Amino acid sequence: MIRLKHLMLITSAAVIFYVAAAVSSDTFYVPDDAVNAFKTRYGGQAEKRLTALIELMNELVSADETTKITEVNKFFNRVEYRSDAQVWGKSDYWASRLEFLGKGMGDCEDYAVAKFLTLIQLGVPQEKLFLTYVKAIGYAEVAHMVVSYYPQKGAVPLILDNYNKQIMQATQRNDLVPVYSFTAKDLYIQKQQGLGKRVNPSSSKNLQKLKEIDLEIYKR
């Protein structure tokens, strides 16, 4: 009996070690020194927002794409909207996710970029996600950015937006007139139904802005 208990104990320990190793090798984190600097700069409430994002990302690692899209959109839409002039004292500033969560406020580019980068890190294929500039009809800020998500190739994209927080097909968003979509590598003239003609990516400064944003969140 003692030998059996000893064997069971060793087996249990091995299982615990295996599970712990599996979790630690598949978790998102921000380095301790960065977290400390973040808390010093932005305060305790900001640290809670960052912790909540990391926890959410770790929960969503194995989730289906619909759940990832829904929960990431919902999380960032809780952040308060403010213009770059109000937050940063600049006419145009693309904040990183840590800056966005640190300030606890931001404009449409900040929402869109945060959602875009988070979903890519969560394993949503890059060919399904685009940052899309639109003209927002009936809103104070006409120049607007959203995330377009294509469930399948050639499908009408779903729109992740901070104005209308409900995820809807682009053809249902009569308040948004698409202009162009881009990633860090590609640029397309956008249509309501989906991607249009691909154009020379070098013609857009926004591709470079996207490339320059530090991910700041890493995966073990």
C-alpha positions, -999 to +999 in steps of 0.1 A: +000+000+000+028+024+009+046+016-024+013+022-043+007+055-026+043+065-033+038+056-070+005+075-071+023+105-056+050+105-082+025+101-110+004+130-097+035+152-094+045+143-129+010+152-142+011+185-123+045+193-137+034+185-172+003+207-170+023+236-154+049+233-181+022+233-208+005+264-193+038+283-188+049+276-224+016+290-238+009+321-218+011+358-225+030+382-203+046+416-199+082+416-185+083+425-148+105+456-154+080+468-180+050+462-156+068+481-128+075+511-151+039+509-164+025+511-129+048+539-119+038+559-149+001+552-150-010+540-116-028+510-100-060+512-120-040+511-152-022+480-139-055+463-133-065+470-169-033+455-182-037+425-159-072+420-172-060+420-208-033+394-201-057+372-182-082+375-211-056+366-237-046+336-218-082+325-214-088+329-252-057+310-264-077+278-272-110+295-279-127+295-314-123+325-336-158+338-330-152+339-292-119+356-297-134+383-320-163+389-296-144+391-264-115+412-277-139+437-293-159+438-260-127+443-238-112+472-257-146+489-262-148+494-225-120+520-228-131+556-229-130+575-262-109+607-263-092+624-292-054+624-296-054+662-289-071+655-255-050+625-246-016+633-261-017+669-271-011+659-307-033+659-338-023+623-347-007+597-324-009+559-326-007+546-291+006+511-283-017+488-263+001+496-230-002+533-237-039+529-246-046+509-214-023+531-193-042+563-202-075+544-201-086+564-231-079+568-268-092+574-303-104+551-331-069+541-343-060+531-307-091+508-305-085+493-339-048+487-336-052+472-301-079+448-314-059+440-345-026+431-327-043+412-299-063+390-323-032+382-344-013+373-313-042+350-303-038+331-335-064+346-358-048+343-393-034+376-406-052+372-439-085+374-421-078+408-404-074+443-418-074+478-404-099+498-424-103+535-428-139+546-433-160+578-434-183+577-404-216+593-414-235+611-386-206+611-361-185+640-349-153+625-362-158+616-398-124+600-404-126+567-386-108+534-383-122+499-376-111+463-379-125+442-407-126+404-400-132+379-429-145+346-415-138+330-449-120+342-481-144+363-502-169+367-474-185+400-464-163+412-435-175+417-399-167+451-385-152+456-350-159+492-341-159+515-311-187+537-323-213+509-327-200+482-303-221+454-319-202+433-344-220+435-377-214+427-414-200+456-434-231+457-456-252+464-425-232+494-416-247+521-437-231+547-414-196+536-426-183+543-461-151+522-467-120+539-481-091+515-478-079+485-458-043+477-448-020+455-428+017+459-421+023+445-456-007+451-478-030+480-489-063+476-507-090+499-519-120+488-498-155+479-510-186+475-488-187+438-497-150+432-491-115+438-503-111+456-536-080+462-557-046+458-542-025+490-546+012+498-539+017+496-501+045+521-502+019+548-509+006+546-473+023+561-443+000+541-420+017+508-428+049+522-414+031+535-383+017+500-377+051+484-381+066+509-356+042+500-328+059+478-301+039+447-293+050+449-256+030+417-248+049+385-253+042+348-254+062+322-235 
